[in-house]
Structure formats: C-alpha cells, structure tokens
Amino acid sequence: MTVSEIAKICNLEVLNMAEPEKGISGVFCCDLLSIVMGKAFAGCAWVTVMGNINSIAVAALADMACIILADGAAIDEVALTKAREQMITVLKSKNSIFETALAVHQAL
C-alpha cells in the first residue's frame, strides 16, 4: 500500500506529500528518538507526536515511508521545510497514536 492510499483510507491530513507512490511495509510507534533510530525499519509509517526537525532527520536516516503526526500534533515550520528538502512525507491525524497506528495496520 502506498502513502497516498493510506492518507485517503485513514483520512489523514497531508502536510507534505513527497513520494505518493512510496510503499509502506508496516507501522512503527515511538516518541523516544534514540529508540526510533535503532529500531524503526525502512518503509515504515512512523506514528508519533514529535513534529520537529530531529524527527525529520530520523525519518530520513531510517528511510521511512512517512511520518504520521498523531493526536493533532503540530509540525514546526523549520521541520516542514526540512521535510520538503529531504523528500519526507508528513501526514497528520486527529486520533491518538494507538488509534492511528491501528487504522494504518488494518489498512495494510
């Protein structure tokens, strides 16, 4: 399933759609960046509330399919600019991390 399909199916707000046809291989949830760097996997949809520039760097490092900001979390303008530069898709959900991750998992 692609990030554009997940965005539609799960009713996610698109903040930056870098690669609409990039495939999602699974879901990863965590807000502690050191754990994310060591355990996240390529192609994952990372569900978090961390909307800062460090999150963009971690997503690029792990070659994630996208970041999904849950619980209505915001992304700062510096991070959004960096996401555009680094070709990182950033989506947003009003739902909790659990509900968002479950919806993506079920859609996959």
N, C-alpha and C positions, 0 to 999 in steps of 0.2 A: 504494500500500500504506500502511496506517495504522501508527502507532506501536504500537498494541496487537497488531496482526497480526505485526509484526516481533519484538516481545517474545516472542510464542509460538513463531514459526517458528525463531528463533535461540536459543531457550532462555535469554533474558535475565532477570535478576532485576529486578523493578520496585521502585525506591526511592521514586519519586513519579510517579504517572500523572496528569498534569494534563489533557490533552486526548486521550483514547484514539483518537478518530477523525481526529486531525490527520494529514495525508498527508506522506509522506516522498518528497522529489524526488531524492535522491541521498545520497552519503556524502562526508564531509569528514574528513580526518585531519591533525592537527597539535597540538603541545603549546605552541607559542610564541604567546601570546595576541595579540601585535601582528599577526602574520600571519593568525591566525584572524579578527580584526576586519576586516581588509582583503580577505580572500579567501573566507571562508565565505559560503554563499548561503542565502537564505530556504528553509525547508522541508527543510534537510539534516539528516541524522543525524550528529552530530559525535562521532567516536570519539577519545577522549583518556584520559589518566591524571590530568588536572587536576581534582580534586574540591574546589575551593574557591569562595568567594563571587565571585571575579573571573570564573570560568568561567560562573557563572550570569548575571552581568551581560552578558558577551559573547554568550551564547546568546540572551538577551532582545533585545539590540541587533540581532543578525542575523536575528531571527525564525526560529530553528531549530526543527525539528520535535521534536528531543530531543537530549540528551547521553547517550552511552553510555560509561560508565567501563570501560575495558578492563584486562586483566591483574590483575583483582581489586582495582583501586584503590578506595580509600575516599573517601567524601564527609564533610566535617565537618558537625556539627550546624547551625552558622550557615548554611552554604551550603544545606543541605537545607531549612531553614526559609525561606530566601530563594527557593528553587525553588518551594516551595508558594505563597508570596505572589505570585511572578511568573508562575505557571502554566507552569513549565518541567518537562517530563517528563525524569526521570533514570532510566536503566537501567544495569545492571551486567553485565559479562561476566567470566568467569574466563580467557578466551582473550586472546592478545596483540592489540595494536592491529591488526596486519595480518590475523590470522585473523578477528577480529570484523568488521572493515570488509569483508572478502571475503565473509563469510557474509551480511551485510546487502545488499551489492551483488548477490550471486547471488539473494537472495530477491526483490529488486526486479524 
